[in-house]
Amino acid sequence: MVSFAEHPLRHALVNEVHARPFEQLTAPVRASHIALLSDESELARDRRHVAALCERFGLPTPGEDAKHYAGNFDRFRCKWERHTEFTTYTFFEDAPFEAPFADPPIERVPQDWLEAMPGELLVACHLALAPGRARKAGKSGSGNKEEPDLDDLQRHFGTDSLTGSRMSGGNAEAWTDFRLHEDGFARILVRDVGLHARQAGRLVQRLLEIETYRLLALLALPLAREAAPEISAAARRLAEITGRMASIDGLEDERAMLGDLTQLAGRLEQLVSRSAYRFSAASAYYALVETRMAELREQRIEGTQTIREFMDRRMAPAIRTCEATAARQDRLAERLARATVMLRARVDIALEAQNRDLLRSMNRRARLQLRLQETVEGLSVAAISYYLVGLVAYAAKGVESAGVPVPVDLVTGLAIPVVLLGVWSAVRRIRRRLVRDNGN
């Protein structure tokens, strides 16, 4: 056998698709499902809480890196799953029942342990998987088209405003009203007409996930409603600022307008940072809801609204509102960025004009200084030459006084052009050296 150098994550990635398997369920069975919002940093706390329940019943505890767990706790089974921003607990009870939502499985769980759960409760749902009449009669579930007893359903849900359909190729029926009842739980009733144990587990899991992801997606709706007036006010403010852009005059006005745009950008950035994650999460959760609904393979029960129809009528507009609000934020940010770029370009042009005028003024002053310098150099040559000629005259007189016949006036006169030429040549060389050194 060939020995390969394995990637350290190979086994973890292969096992990931097999993690969190579906339960195998056989009617009659009931479930209580709850989902609590908590930060991802609460994983260790959630794990300790599940471990406390296991220790109370003498069961093995979850591993140190576990994010899901399933165990049999005498009269109930518990399935725990940790997700990115929420935790789910599902409690199952396999026992016959007359009233599907009376005395639910969560009543078997220690109440003090339930009250100590970390996080904030968002989803709470009771689900009952009841055997269908076709199963009792030993008939094939796939061909059963027996109409549901609406009076019986109304007694279980307390309302006639129900949503339901045949699912899984006609092997099951599911009913819900998408409402919270007096115990704070929603209700889902599933009639098992001809499901296998794995089919029943998948169907129950999908229905509970639809309820969970539906509420998680709708968390963005209050933010969208809250953000809409702020976005409108920011859009009006931006229109007012850009409307003044063509009429402003002067660099100070442009700087003041740039300050207004910067302040508006800060407010918009706060709004985006507060809602961007929630809006993107809503889109992701809604995509999961759509996927789970497609997996139900619903078939219409005449006179009853299907789950997809309910979602399309009530949930889809809410998600569209969130998406539209997020798009408005993005478009406003783009408009603000364009306005800022335009104003900065205008300020830059004004600054360039100022710099050009300043350079022109500096050039004029430099030319004036050069002329003054040339004038000073001429005066300096004359002054230095005057003193040097005077020194020559004094020297000639001194020689004459020593008895040497020297024509003082002639020597002085001949020294004048020589001294002038020498001084001018020396000053010129000094200036050239300075210019050369400055250039280097």
Disulfide bonds with the S-S distance in Angstrom:
none
